Amino acid sequence: MPKEPVGKDGSESLNRPTCPAVIVKFKDSVEMPYIEGVEKHLPELERSLWNKLFESAPGIKLRPLLTACTPEQIRGLVERAREMDTTYRPPNFLSYFKLECATESQIQIVLTELRSWKSVEAAQRGSLVGDPTVNDPENLPYSPDQKYLDAAPVGIDARYAWTLPGGDGKAASGPSVQMADIELGWTLDHEDLPTKGTAPLSGQIVGVSRYHGTAVLGIICAVDNGRGCIGAVPNVAPPNVISYSATASGDPPDDTNIPNAVFVALGKLSFGDVLLLEMQARIMMPSGVLGGVPVEGIGPGGLIFQSIRLASALGIVVVQAAGNGAPDPVTGISYGINLDVYPNWSSTAEDSGAIMVAGASEAVTNGKHHKTRGSNFGTRIDCYAWGENVTTTYSDWNPGSNSYTTDSYTSGFSGTSSAAAIVAGAALSVQAMAQAALGFRFSPAQLRAILRDRTAGVPGRLANTASDDLIGVMPNLAYISQAVLRIAPDIYIRDFLGDTGDPHLGAISCSPDVIVRNAIEPDPQAAFGAGSGNENNDALGSDVIAGQDNFIYVRVLNRGGSAAANVEATVYWSPVATLVTPNLWTLVGSTNLPNVPVNSLTVSDAIKWTSANIPAAGHYCFVALVGNNADPAPDRAEFRNWTNYENFIRNNNNVTWRNFNVVVPMMKKRRLVGRSRYAEFPFLATGTPEKARKMGLAIVARLPEGARVLLEGPASFLDGFSGKVLPENDLSAKIKMMPINPLGRHDLGEAIFPAWSRTPLRLLVHVPDEARGNTYQIHVSQFFEGLEVGRVTWRLTGDGEKNARKE
C-alpha cells in the first residue's frame, strides 16, 4: 500500500487545505456495520472517544465512503477478483469512512484525535482533484491534421489498425470491448461523438470541464461521419462516462468521490475492458505551489490505489494520466515533477496495475519524441503519447444560445490528458484486434507489457538529455498487430529460395518470384503458384525477346495472420549495377492481386511489357515492389536516402531484385576478345544516394582449372582502390584490364564513390572447352562498413552465359 504524501516535517503541508472532509481508514480487523450512524456501533473505547471528539467539533458526521455499491456487491467483487488474480491481497473496503466537518477549523482537531485511536489505521483530509491539463486549449479552427494517428514514429498508427478486424474498436465477434471515462464534464450531444442521448452513470457534469471530457472522447471515439475529426477507435462501443463530482457548481471536487466512481465503473466493465482516469491530484509542493500528480498515490489507506488495484485484479485495464507537474512560483511556467522523488509514485511503490501515461512532443527528433515541459516523468511511467497540439472535438460556452457548443473543434488540446486518451485508444484497439483474431483479450498485466515494450513501440526521452527510460513508450499499433498479435497481413516477395521474409544476411536479390514469359500464360496460378510443383523453381524466367511483347508475373507470399486484399505489384527495370539505386529505375508496369491468402504462394496476372518499351539487347535488372494499405510497399522516393536504402535491402521484405537478359532472336551470346573466346558481363559500379561514401568491391569466382577472368574498366577507377576518391563517371578515361583470380575471392579494396556515380565495367570470362558441360558462378559484391549492400551474380551453363542475377 503506498505511503501518504507528507511534508518534510511530517505534517500534511503537501495537501491543499480546503477540502472539508476527512477520510478515515479503520483497521481491517475492526468490524462495524457499513451504514449511516455507524458511530453508534463503534467499539466501546472508540464510542467514548467519539463523544469527546463531538464535543470538540460539534456537527461532525461519520458516513460510509463507498456508496456506489452495497456491502454485498463489494464483497462479491472482491471475491471474484481473488479468484481471477491469485496475487491479489485486498483490504477491507468496508473499513473506509468519510468524516464530514462543519468548519475548516475542525479539520486539525479531528485529524489529531482520530490518529490517536487504536482502531484507526489512517486518517487524512481529502485532496483536491481536477482535470489533468496545464492550460485550457485555445479553440482553434478545425484541422484535419491528426498526425497522432499516423504511422510510427510520429503517431500510434491507428490508421493502419483500422484496416484489420477489430482495429477500429468494433467487435468482429463476441461482446464489444467497453470503456469508461472518469472525469468531470462532457458535452455528450456533440455532433462528432457517439454519446448522443446518454448521461453520466453517476455524478454531476461540471460545466467548466465540458471542454475537457469532450476533447478526451474525441481523441478516442469521434465517429467517422464526415464531420470534424475521427477517433483512434471510431467504431468502439459508445463509452460509459462517470463524473466524480457530486455537484455541477464547479466547486473543486475532492478525492473522496473517486473510489465511488471506480466502483460504478466496475459494475459496467468486464475482463479486458478499459477504464480511463482523466484526473490529477493537487498537492502542495515544497516550493509553495500546487502540483499535479497521479491520483493513485493519494488518500488515507490508499483507497484510490486499492480501487484501481481491485479493477486490475478483475481484469479491467486502467489507464491513468501521470499529471502535469507544478508551475514555477516566479514565472508561472509549468514543469514536470520527477515522480521518483516521492515514494507514492516511485518504482518501489506497490503496483496498482494501471498504465501510467506521460505527455510528449508532437515533433520527432532522431526517431523519438521528447517529454513536454509540463509532463511528470519517472520510472513508474509506462507509456507516453502526444501532449501538445492535439486535434479533437471541443465544447465551450455560447452566450448567444445560452448553451455549450456541439460543433466545435480544437487543434490545441494538450497535457497528459491528451496523452492518456491516445494510449487508451491504443489499448482499446489492441483488445478488439486480439478478440477478433485470437478469441480472447489480454489481461491488464499482459496489455501493459505489450504497450510499454520498447521493441514494439517508440521510446521517448527527456528533453536535452540522453535518457530515454523516464517517459515510457508510445505504442505502435502496426508493429503490435504484426509482430505481437500476428494478425495483420505480412506480404513479402522472396529474395532467394528459402527466404522466409525475415531480415537476413543472405543473397538480397536472387528472386525466384519475378518471372518473364515471352507469351501469355493461360493460368499463371496453376503454372507457378501453390500446388504447381514450381513453387521453388528459380529458373522459370525466360530471356526478354526484343521486338515483341513480353509478360511479367510476380509471385507473392503472406506470412501474416489474415488475408491481404488488393495487393499491388510494381516492376521496374534497371541497368545491372552493384547498387540498383532509384535513379536507375524505369517503370515497366503494375498489377493487382485481389486476394493473397495466408501461406499460399499467389501469382499475379501478367504485366504486359510492350515491344516499344523494351531496352536494347543486353543485361539488366528487375526491381519489384509489393504491398497494400495494410502492409505498404516502400515508396520509391524513400530509397533516395541511404539509410533507408540500407534498411530496405536487408529488413524490408516488400522489395526484391532479379537480373535478366534482353536478346535478339538468333543473337550470339559470346564474343571473341583477342584469340580467346570470352563471355562478356557488363555492369555498373554505383555510388550511394545523397553523398560520397567509402565502399569496397570484391569478386568471387567459382570457375574450373584453366579459366581466365578479366575486369575491364577505366584505369582511373581500377587504380583508385586504396582509399582514394574515384573519378565521377569518367567515360573518357583510358581503359584497363585487371586479371582476377578465377577460383576464390579477389578484393579490390576500398575507395570513395562519388554520390550517384555510375562507372561502366565488364567482367570477361573464359571457360576452357573441355569444362563447358558444367555450371559455374561468378559474382561482384559491394560493401559499406564491412557489410554487403549489393551483389551481381552470373551463372554460366553449357555453352556460355545462361542466366545472370543480381543478388
MIRO-270501 format. One record per residue (C-alpha): residue in three letters; z, y, x. Coordinates in steps of 0.25 Angstrom, whole numbers, plus 5000, padded with zeros to 4 digits. Layout:
type/z/y/x
ALA/Z/Y/X
...
This chain:
type/z/y/x
MET/5000/5000/5000
PRO/4996/5014/5006
LYS/5007/5023/5010
GLU/5009/5036/5003
PRO/5003/5049/5009
VAL/5015/5058/5014
GLY/5017/5070/5023
LYS/5021/5069/5038
ASP/5035/5071/5033
GLY/5035/5060/5023
SER/5034/5070/5011
GLU/5023/5070/5001
SER/5016/5083/5006
LEU/5003/5076/5006
ASN/5003/5075/4991
ARG/4999/5087/4983
PRO/5012/5091/4975
THR/5006/5094/4961
CYS/5006/5080/4955
PRO/5017/5080/4944
ALA/5018/5064/4945
VAL/5026/5055/4954
ILE/5021/5041/4955
VAL/5031/5030/4957
LYS/5029/5016/4962
PHE/5041/5007/4959
LYS/5043/4995/4968
ASP/5035/4983/4963
SER/5048/4975/4960
VAL/5053/4985/4950
GLU/5049/4980/4936
MET/5048/4991/4925
PRO/5040/4991/4913
TYR/5027/5000/4914
ILE/5030/5009/4903
GLU/5033/5023/4899
GLY/5048/5026/4901
VAL/5049/5016/4912
GLU/5061/5024/4917
LYS/5070/5017/4907
HIS/5066/5004/4913
LEU/5069/5007/4928
PRO/5079/4999/4936
GLU/5093/5002/4933
LEU/5095/5010/4946
GLU/5082/5018/4944
ARG/5085/5021/4930
SER/5097/5029/4934
LEU/5089/5036/4945
TRP/5078/5039/4935
ASN/5089/5046/4926
LYS/5093/5054/4938
LEU/5079/5058/4942
PHE/5076/5062/4928
GLU/5088/5072/4928
SER/5082/5078/4941
ALA/5068/5078/4936
PRO/5068/5079/4920
GLY/5056/5075/4913
ILE/5050/5065/4923
LYS/5043/5053/4917
LEU/5040/5039/4923
ARG/5027/5033/4918
PRO/5019/5021/4921
LEU/5008/5025/4931
LEU/4997/5015/4927
THR/4994/5017/4913
ALA/4979/5013/4913
CYS/4983/4998/4911
THR/4994/4991/4904
PRO/5004/4984/4913
GLU/4998/4970/4909
GLN/4984/4975/4913
ILE/4989/4980/4926
ARG/4995/4966/4929
GLY/4982/4960/4925
LEU/4974/4968/4935
VAL/4984/4965/4946
GLU/4984/4950/4943
ARG/4969/4950/4943
ALA/4968/4958/4956
ARG/4977/4948/4963
GLU/4969/4936/4958
MET/4956/4943/4963
ASP/4961/4948/4977
THR/4972/4939/4983
THR/4975/4950/4993
TYR/4979/4960/4982
ARG/4994/4963/4982
PRO/4997/4972/4970
PRO/5008/4982/4968
ASN/5016/4982/4955
PHE/5007/4992/4948
LEU/5017/4993/4937
SER/5027/5000/4946
TYR/5019/5013/4947
PHE/5024/5024/4938
LYS/5022/5039/4937
LEU/5033/5049/4936
GLU/5029/5062/4929
CYS/5037/5074/4933
ALA/5039/5086/4925
THR/5038/5096/4936
GLU/5034/5097/4950
SER/5048/5099/4955
GLN/5052/5085/4950
ILE/5042/5078/4959
GLN/5050/5078/4972
ILE/5063/5075/4964
VAL/5056/5063/4958
LEU/5050/5058/4971
THR/5063/5059/4979
GLU/5071/5051/4968
LEU/5061/5040/4966
ARG/5059/5037/4981
SER/5074/5034/4981
TRP/5073/5023/4971
LYS/5073/5009/4976
SER/5063/5005/4965
VAL/5053/5015/4969
GLU/5042/5011/4979
ALA/5035/5025/4980
ALA/5035/5038/4973
GLN/5025/5049/4975
ARG/5019/5061/4967
GLY/5005/5059/4963
SER/4994/5065/4972
LEU/4982/5073/4967
VAL/4969/5067/4966
GLY/4955/5073/4964
ASP/4940/5072/4966
PRO/4937/5068/4980
THR/4928/5079/4983
VAL/4928/5090/4993
ASN/4921/5101/4985
ASP/4915/5101/4971
PRO/4900/5098/4973
GLU/4890/5110/4971
ASN/4882/5108/4958
LEU/4868/5108/4965
PRO/4855/5105/4958
TYR/4852/5090/4957
SER/4845/5084/4969
PRO/4839/5070/4969
ASP/4842/5068/4984
GLN/4853/5058/4982
LYS/4852/5053/4996
TYR/4865/5045/4996
LEU/4858/5035/4988
ASP/4847/5033/4999
ALA/4846/5023/5010
ALA/4856/5022/5021
PRO/4860/5029/5030
VAL/4858/5041/5020
GLY/4864/5034/5008
ILE/4868/5021/5002
ASP/4854/5017/4998
ALA/4857/5015/4983
ARG/4842/5017/4980
TYR/4840/5004/4987
ALA/4851/4997/4980
TRP/4844/5001/4966
THR/4832/4992/4970
LEU/4842/4980/4970
PRO/4848/4973/4958
GLY/4862/4980/4955
GLY/4860/4990/4966
ASP/4859/5001/4955
GLY/4872/4996/4949
LYS/4866/4989/4938
ALA/4871/4975/4936
ALA/4860/4965/4937
SER/4869/4954/4931
GLY/4883/4953/4927
PRO/4893/4964/4924
SER/4889/4978/4928
VAL/4896/4984/4940
GLN/4906/4994/4935
MET/4912/5007/4942
ALA/4923/5016/4938
ASP/4925/5030/4944
ILE/4939/5036/4944
GLU/4940/5051/4946
LEU/4942/5064/4937
GLY/4929/5068/4930
TRP/4915/5066/4926
THR/4904/5071/4917
LEU/4901/5057/4911
ASP/4889/5062/4902
HIS/4881/5067/4914
GLU/4867/5065/4912
ASP/4865/5056/4924
LEU/4877/5047/4922
PRO/4879/5034/4915
THR/4892/5038/4909
LYS/4888/5046/4896
GLY/4897/5043/4885
THR/4908/5037/4893
ALA/4922/5043/4896
PRO/4933/5040/4907
LEU/4940/5027/4905
SER/4953/5035/4907
GLY/4958/5049/4911
GLN/4952/5062/4909
ILE/4940/5069/4914
VAL/4943/5081/4923
GLY/4933/5091/4921
VAL/4933/5097/4935
SER/4930/5084/4940
ARG/4918/5080/4931
TYR/4908/5084/4943
HIS/4915/5074/4952
GLY/4914/5062/4943
THR/4900/5065/4938
ALA/4895/5066/4953
VAL/4902/5053/4956
LEU/4896/5045/4945
GLY/4882/5052/4948
ILE/4883/5046/4962
ILE/4886/5032/4957
CYS/4878/5030/4944
ALA/4869/5042/4940
VAL/4859/5036/4931
ASP/4844/5035/4934
ASN/4840/5043/4922
GLY/4830/5053/4929
ARG/4841/5064/4929
GLY/4849/5069/4941
CYS/4853/5059/4951
ILE/4855/5044/4952
GLY/4868/5036/4956
ALA/4870/5025/4966
VAL/4870/5015/4955
PRO/4863/5021/4944
ASN/4864/5009/4935
VAL/4878/5005/4937
ALA/4887/5003/4924
PRO/4892/5017/4919
PRO/4904/5020/4927
ASN/4919/5020/4922
VAL/4925/5033/4924
ILE/4940/5035/4925
SER/4948/5048/4927
TYR/4961/5048/4934
SER/4965/5062/4927
ALA/4974/5062/4915
THR/4969/5075/4911
ALA/4956/5083/4910
SER/4963/5096/4914
GLY/4958/5095/4929
ASP/4973/5095/4934
PRO/4973/5088/4947
PRO/4976/5073/4944
ASP/4985/5065/4952
ASP/4984/5051/4957
THR/4993/5045/4946
ASN/4981/5043/4937
ILE/4972/5036/4947
PRO/4979/5022/4946
ASN/4977/5022/4931
ALA/4962/5026/4933
VAL/4960/5014/4943
PHE/4967/5004/4933
VAL/4958/5009/4922
ALA/4946/5006/4931
LEU/4952/4992/4933
GLY/4951/4989/4919
LYS/4936/4992/4919
LEU/4931/4987/4932
SER/4929/4973/4937
PHE/4927/4966/4950
GLY/4916/4973/4959
ASP/4916/4986/4951
VAL/4918/4999/4957
LEU/4930/5009/4956
LEU/4927/5023/4962
LEU/4939/5032/4965
GLU/4934/5046/4965
MET/4946/5054/4969
GLN/4955/5058/4981
ALA/4969/5061/4982
ARG/4974/5075/4987
ILE/4985/5075/4997
MET/4991/5086/5005
MET/4986/5085/5020
PRO/4995/5089/5031
SER/4986/5102/5032
GLY/4992/5106/5019
VAL/4979/5104/5011
LEU/4975/5093/5001
GLY/4967/5082/5006
GLY/4959/5071/4998
VAL/4962/5057/5001
PRO/4959/5043/4995
VAL/4967/5040/4983
GLU/4971/5026/4987
GLY/4981/5031/4997
ILE/4990/5040/4987
GLY/5000/5037/4977
PRO/5014/5031/4978
GLY/5014/5016/4979
GLY/4999/5017/4981
LEU/4996/5015/4967
ILE/4981/5021/4968
PHE/4980/5012/4980
GLN/4985/5000/4972
SER/4976/5003/4961
ILE/4964/5003/4970
ARG/4969/4990/4977
LEU/4970/4983/4963
ALA/4956/4987/4960
SER/4951/4981/4973
ALA/4959/4969/4970
LEU/4952/4968/4957
GLY/4938/4968/4963
ILE/4935/4983/4960
VAL/4928/4991/4971
VAL/4935/5004/4973
VAL/4928/5016/4979
GLN/4937/5027/4983
ALA/4934/5041/4989
ALA/4940/5044/5003
GLY/4943/5058/4999
ASN/4939/5071/5005
GLY/4949/5076/5015
ALA/4956/5089/5015
PRO/4952/5104/5017
ASP/4955/5111/5030
PRO/4966/5121/5026
VAL/4959/5133/5033
THR/4944/5130/5030
GLY/4945/5122/5017
ILE/4935/5113/5022
SER/4938/5098/5019
TYR/4939/5088/5030
GLY/4941/5073/5028
ILE/4954/5066/5031
ASN/4956/5055/5041
LEU/4962/5044/5031
ASP/4967/5036/5043
VAL/4977/5047/5045
TYR/4984/5043/5032
PRO/4990/5029/5031
ASN/4986/5028/5016
TRP/4971/5028/5019
SER/4970/5023/5034
SER/4964/5010/5038
THR/4979/5004/5038
ALA/4981/5007/5023
GLU/4981/4996/5013
ASP/4967/4993/5008
SER/4965/4997/4993
GLY/4951/4990/4994
ALA/4944/5003/4990
ILE/4931/5008/4996
MET/4935/5022/5003
VAL/4923/5032/5004
ALA/4921/5044/5013
GLY/4911/5054/5012
ALA/4899/5057/5022
SER/4888/5066/5025
GLU/4874/5066/5018
ALA/4868/5067/5031
VAL/4866/5055/5040
THR/4867/5056/5055
ASN/4863/5045/5065
GLY/4863/5036/5053
LYS/4877/5039/5048
HIS/4884/5049/5038
HIS/4895/5058/5043
LYS/4908/5060/5035
THR/4908/5072/5027
ARG/4919/5082/5031
GLY/4928/5081/5019
SER/4928/5066/5018
ASN/4940/5058/5022
PHE/4938/5047/5033
GLY/4945/5035/5039
THR/4945/5020/5042
ARG/4949/5018/5027
ILE/4935/5023/5023
ASP/4925/5012/5019
CYS/4912/5020/5015
TYR/4906/5033/5014
ALA/4895/5040/5007
TRP/4889/5054/5005
GLY/4900/5064/5004
GLU/4891/5076/5002
ASN/4878/5081/4995
VAL/4878/5070/4985
THR/4869/5072/4973
THR/4874/5067/4960
THR/4878/5071/4946
TYR/4887/5082/4943
SER/4894/5090/4932
ASP/4900/5104/4931
TRP/4905/5113/4920
ASN/4895/5120/4912
PRO/4901/5132/4905
GLY/4889/5134/4896
SER/4891/5121/4890
ASN/4906/5120/4892
SER/4904/5106/4897
TYR/4901/5099/4910
THR/4886/5097/4914
THR/4880/5084/4913
ASP/4867/5086/4920
SER/4872/5092/4934
TYR/4870/5086/4948
THR/4875/5090/4962
SER/4870/5087/4976
GLY/4883/5091/4982
PHE/4894/5080/4977
SER/4902/5076/4989
GLY/4914/5071/4996
THR/4920/5057/4995
SER/4917/5058/4980
SER/4902/5056/4982
ALA/4904/5046/4993
ALA/4913/5037/4985
ALA/4903/5038/4973
ILE/4892/5034/4982
VAL/4900/5022/4988
ALA/4904/5018/4974
GLY/4889/5018/4970
ALA/4886/5009/4982
ALA/4897/4999/4978
LEU/4892/4998/4964
SER/4878/4995/4969
VAL/4883/4984/4979
GLN/4891/4978/4968
ALA/4880/4978/4958
MET/4870/4972/4968
ALA/4880/4961/4972
GLN/4882/4957/4958
ALA/4867/4957/4955
ALA/4863/4949/4968
LEU/4875/4941/4971
GLY/4882/4939/4957
PHE/4895/4946/4962
ARG/4901/4959/4966
PHE/4909/4962/4979
SER/4924/4963/4980
PRO/4929/4977/4984
ALA/4932/4972/4998
GLN/4918/4966/4999
LEU/4911/4978/4994
ARG/4919/4987/5003
ALA/4916/4979/5015
ILE/4901/4980/5011
LEU/4901/4995/5008
ARG/4908/4998/5021
ASP/4901/4989/5030
ARG/4895/4997/5042
THR/4883/4988/5043
ALA/4880/4989/5028
GLY/4881/5004/5027
VAL/4880/5017/5034
PRO/4892/5020/5043
GLY/4897/5034/5043
ARG/4905/5043/5053
LEU/4913/5055/5054
ALA/4906/5068/5057
ASN/4905/5072/5072
THR/4911/5058/5077
ALA/4906/5045/5081
SER/4916/5038/5071
ASP/4909/5030/5060
ASP/4921/5022/5055
LEU/4929/5032/5046
ILE/4920/5035/5034
GLY/4915/5021/5032
VAL/4901/5016/5028
MET/4891/5021/5018
PRO/4885/5009/5010
ASN/4871/5005/5011
LEU/4866/4998/4999
ALA/4853/4994/5005
TYR/4860/4987/5016
ILE/4871/4981/5007
SER/4861/4975/4998
GLN/4852/4969/5009
ALA/4862/4964/5019
VAL/4875/4962/5011
LEU/4870/4958/4997
ARG/4857/4953/5002
ILE/4851/4957/4988
ALA/4840/4967/4992
PRO/4826/4963/4995
ASP/4825/4962/5011
ILE/4810/4962/5013
TYR/4804/4958/5027
ILE/4791/4954/5034
ARG/4793/4945/5046
ASP/4791/4950/5060
PHE/4789/4935/5065
LEU/4790/4921/5059
GLY/4805/4919/5058
ASP/4808/4933/5055
THR/4820/4934/5044
GLY/4820/4949/5042
ASP/4832/4951/5051
PRO/4831/4961/5063
HIS/4827/4953/5075
LEU/4822/4953/5089
GLY/4810/4944/5088
ALA/4796/4948/5086
ILE/4795/4960/5078
SER/4781/4958/5072
CYS/4775/4945/5073
SER/4774/4945/5058
PRO/4768/4933/5050
ASP/4769/4942/5037
VAL/4757/4951/5039
ILE/4744/4942/5036
VAL/4730/4947/5037
ARG/4719/4939/5030
ASN/4704/4942/5030
ALA/4703/4938/5016
ILE/4711/4940/5003
GLU/4722/4929/5002
PRO/4721/4923/4987
ASP/4736/4920/4987
PRO/4744/4926/4999
GLN/4757/4921/4994
ALA/4752/4907/4993
ALA/4745/4909/5007
PHE/4756/4916/5015
GLY/4769/4916/5007
ALA/4781/4908/5003
GLY/4777/4893/5002
SER/4763/4895/5008
GLY/4767/4888/5021
ASN/4762/4900/5029
GLU/4776/4907/5028
ASN/4778/4906/5043
ASN/4764/4907/5047
ASP/4762/4919/5056
ALA/4747/4917/5059
LEU/4741/4920/5045
GLY/4736/4933/5048
SER/4721/4934/5052
ASP/4714/4944/5060
VAL/4709/4956/5053
ILE/4694/4956/5052
ALA/4687/4969/5053
GLY/4676/4973/5044
GLN/4682/4967/5031
ASP/4695/4968/5022
ASN/4707/4960/5027
PHE/4720/4957/5019
ILE/4735/4958/5024
TYR/4746/4951/5018
VAL/4761/4953/5020
ARG/4772/4943/5018
VAL/4786/4948/5015
LEU/4800/4941/5014
ASN/4812/4945/5007
ARG/4825/4941/5012
GLY/4834/4949/5003
GLY/4841/4946/4990
SER/4831/4950/4980
ALA/4816/4950/4978
ALA/4809/4962/4983
ALA/4800/4969/4974
ASN/4787/4978/4977
VAL/4787/4975/4992
GLU/4777/4984/4999
ALA/4770/4978/5011
THR/4762/4988/5020
VAL/4754/4985/5032
TYR/4749/4994/5043
TRP/4740/4991/5056
SER/4742/4996/5070
PRO/4736/4994/5083
VAL/4744/4984/5091
ALA/4756/4990/5098
THR/4769/4987/5105
LEU/4775/4997/5095
VAL/4768/4998/5082
THR/4773/5012/5079
PRO/4769/5018/5065
ASN/4759/5028/5071
LEU/4750/5015/5074
TRP/4751/5010/5059
THR/4739/5011/5050
LEU/4741/5007/5035
VAL/4734/4994/5030
GLY/4740/4994/5016
SER/4751/4989/5007
THR/4754/4979/4997
ASN/4765/4976/4987
LEU/4773/4963/4985
PRO/4779/4964/4971
ASN/4790/4954/4974
VAL/4795/4947/4987
PRO/4806/4937/4983
VAL/4817/4933/4992
ASN/4814/4924/5003
SER/4800/4921/4999
LEU/4788/4925/5009
THR/4780/4934/5000
VAL/4765/4939/5003
SER/4759/4952/4999
ASP/4745/4954/4992
ALA/4735/4958/5002
ILE/4734/4971/5009
LYS/4719/4974/5009
TRP/4714/4979/5023
THR/4700/4985/5021
SER/4690/4983/5032
ALA/4688/4998/5033
ASN/4703/5000/5038
ILE/4704/4989/5048
PRO/4704/4993/5062
ALA/4695/4989/5073
ALA/4695/4975/5079
GLY/4708/4974/5088
HIS/4722/4970/5088
TYR/4732/4977/5078
CYS/4746/4976/5072
PHE/4750/4976/5057
VAL/4763/4983/5053
ALA/4769/4978/5039
LEU/4780/4985/5031
VAL/4786/4978/5019
GLY/4797/4983/5009
ASN/4800/4988/4995
ASN/4810/4998/4989
ALA/4822/4989/4991
ASP/4818/4985/5006
PRO/4809/4997/5010
ALA/4799/4995/5021
PRO/4801/5005/5033
ASP/4794/5018/5032
ARG/4783/5019/5042
ALA/4788/5032/5046
GLU/4801/5026/5050
PHE/4794/5019/5062
ARG/4791/5032/5068
ASN/4806/5033/5072
TRP/4808/5024/5084
THR/4822/5019/5080
ASN/4816/5015/5066
TYR/4805/5008/5073
GLU/4814/5000/5081
ASN/4823/4997/5070
PHE/4812/4993/5061
ILE/4805/4983/5070
ARG/4817/4976/5072
ASN/4826/4978/5060
ASN/4817/4981/5048
ASN/4810/4968/5042
ASN/4801/4976/5033
VAL/4791/4978/5045
THR/4782/4970/5054
TRP/4770/4969/5063
ARG/4759/4959/5065
ASN/4747/4960/5074
PHE/4732/4957/5070
ASN/4718/4958/5075
VAL/4706/4965/5069
VAL/4694/4957/5072
VAL/4679/4958/5070
PRO/4673/4945/5066
MET/4668/4937/5078
MET/4675/4946/5087
LYS/4678/4941/5101
LYS/4693/4940/5103
ARG/4692/4940/5119
ARG/4686/4949/5129
LEU/4683/4948/5144
VAL/4691/4956/5154
GLY/4684/4954/5167
ARG/4681/4940/5169
SER/4692/4934/5161
ARG/4694/4933/5146
TYR/4706/4941/5141
ALA/4711/4943/5127
GLU/4714/4958/5124
PHE/4726/4962/5117
PRO/4727/4978/5115
PHE/4739/4985/5110
LEU/4747/4998/5111
ALA/4760/5001/5118
THR/4766/5011/5110
GLY/4777/5021/5111
THR/4788/5023/5101
PRO/4789/5034/5090
GLU/4795/5047/5092
LYS/4797/5048/5107
ALA/4795/5041/5121
ARG/4803/5029/5124
LYS/4805/5019/5135
MET/4798/5006/5131
GLY/4795/4993/5138
LEU/4783/4983/5137
ALA/4783/4968/5140
ILE/4772/4958/5139
VAL/4776/4943/5137
ALA/4765/4933/5138
ARG/4765/4918/5136
LEU/4751/4914/5142
PRO/4747/4902/5149
GLU/4745/4900/5164
GLY/4732/4907/5169
ALA/4733/4918/5158
ARG/4732/4933/5162
VAL/4737/4945/5155
LEU/4734/4960/5158
LEU/4740/4972/5151
GLU/4729/4983/5151
GLY/4733/4998/5148
PRO/4733/5012/5154
ALA/4738/5011/5169
SER/4748/5023/5166
PHE/4754/5015/5155
LEU/4756/5002/5162
ASP/4761/5009/5175
GLY/4771/5016/5167
PHE/4781/5005/5164
SER/4792/5010/5174
GLY/4799/5019/5164
LYS/4788/5029/5165
VAL/4783/5038/5153
LEU/4770/5031/5149
PRO/4757/5039/5146
GLU/4755/5043/5132
ASN/4743/5036/5126
ASP/4735/5037/5139
LEU/4722/5031/5135
SER/4714/5037/5148
ALA/4723/5030/5158
LYS/4718/5020/5168
ILE/4718/5006/5162
LYS/4727/4996/5170
MET/4728/4981/5168
MET/4742/4975/5171
PRO/4744/4960/5173
ILE/4754/4953/5164
ASN/4762/4940/5166
PRO/4755/4930/5157
LEU/4767/4922/5155
GLY/4781/4929/5153
ARG/4785/4943/5151
HIS/4779/4955/5158
ASP/4788/4968/5157
LEU/4780/4981/5159
GLY/4793/4989/5160
GLU/4797/5002/5152
ALA/4790/5015/5150
ILE/4792/5027/5142
PHE/4782/5026/5130
PRO/4778/5040/5124
ALA/4781/5041/5109
TRP/4770/5035/5100
SER/4761/5031/5113
ARG/4750/5021/5111
THR/4745/5015/5124
PRO/4734/5004/5123
LEU/4736/4992/5131
ARG/4729/4978/5131
LEU/4734/4964/5135
LEU/4723/4956/5141
VAL/4726/4941/5141
HIS/4718/4930/5147
VAL/4721/4915/5144
PRO/4714/4904/5152
ASP/4704/4896/5144
GLU/4712/4883/5146
ALA/4724/4889/5140
ARG/4718/4895/5127
GLY/4721/4884/5118
ASN/4736/4888/5116
THR/4743/4900/5110
TYR/4749/4911/5119
GLN/4756/4924/5116
ILE/4758/4938/5123
HIS/4765/4950/5119
VAL/4769/4964/5123
SER/4783/4970/5119
GLN/4788/4984/5119
PHE/4803/4987/5122
PHE/4812/4998/5119
GLU/4826/4998/5125
GLY/4825/4983/5128
LEU/4821/4979/5114
GLU/4807/4975/5110
VAL/4801/4984/5100
GLY/4787/4980/5099
ARG/4778/4968/5103
VAL/4763/4964/5102
THR/4760/4949/5103
TRP/4747/4942/5105
ARG/4745/4927/5103
LEU/4733/4920/5109
THR/4728/4907/5104
GLY/4716/4899/5107
ASP/4704/4907/5112
GLY/4712/4920/5114
GLU/4719/4931/5106
LYS/4722/4926/5092
ASN/4733/4933/5085
ALA/4741/4945/5090
ARG/4754/4950/5084
LYS/4763/4962/5087
GLU/4778/4958/5088
